Amino acid sequence: MTDSEKLDMILSEMQDLKRRTTSIETSVTDIKLTLENEIRSSIMRVAEGHLDLSRNLKDAIKIDTEKEMLSIRVAVIETELRKIKTRLEIA
């Protein structure tokens, strides 16, 4: 193999590497665009939905806690009312 043939072969391989590198760069650019335009916005939507669910759950738990406290207060008042009625009937 002559030097000229070796040089042609090396140049051919270099051109092939350049084509492959360009192809890889294009693929990476496509992946970055997909990540920025589709995946990131989808993740944001999911995160916002999660925050809304978390807020709704906290509100529901707060309401249940308030109901439980009111139930306890009503039970105490009913007991006191029974005691008062019993004392009034005796007197």
N, C-alpha and C positions, 0 to 999 in steps of 0.2 A: 504494500500500500504506500503510495507516494505521499509526500507532505501536503500536496494540494488536496488529495482525497481526504486525508485526515482533517485538514482544515475545513473542508466542505462538510464532513460528517459532524464536526464540532459545531459549526455554524447551524447546521440543520437541527442538532439537538438543542442548541440555544434558542432557536426560533420556537421549537416545540415547548421548551420550558416557559418562554414568554407567553405563548398561547395559553398554556395551562395556568400560569400565574394570573393572567387576565381573567380567565374563567373563574378561578377561585375568588378573585377580588369582586367579580360581579355577583357571585353567590353570596359572599359575605355582605355586600351592600344590600342585596335582596333580603337577607336574614335580618339585618339591622332595621330596614324599613318595616318589615313585618312586626318585629319586636316593638318598635316605636308606635306604629299606627294601629296595630290590632291587639297585640297581647297586653301592652301596658294599659290601654284604655279598658280592656276587659277586666284586668286586675283591679283597676280603679273602681269600676262598676260593682264588682263583687265586694270590694272593701266597703264601699258606701252602703251597699245592702246589708252587710254584716253590722255596720254601725247602727243602722236603723233598727235591725232586729235586736241588737243589744239594748238600745234605748227603750224599745217597746217592752222588752223583758223586764228591764229595771222599773218601768212605769207599772207594769202588771204586778210585779212583786211588791212595789210600794202600796198599791191599792189593796192587795191581799193583806199586807201588814196592817194597814189602817182599818180594814174590815175586822180583822182579828182583835185589834185593840178596842174597837167599838163594841164588839161582841162581849168582851170581858167586862167593859164598863157597864153594859146593859145587864149582865148577870149580877154584878155587884149591886146595882141600883134595884133590881128585882128582889134580891135578898134583903136589902135594907127596907124596901117597901113591905115585904112580908112581916118583918119584925115590927114595923110601925103599925100595921093592921092588927097584928096579934096583941100588941100593947093597948091599942084603942078598944079592941073588943073586950079585953079584960077590965079596963077601967070603967 
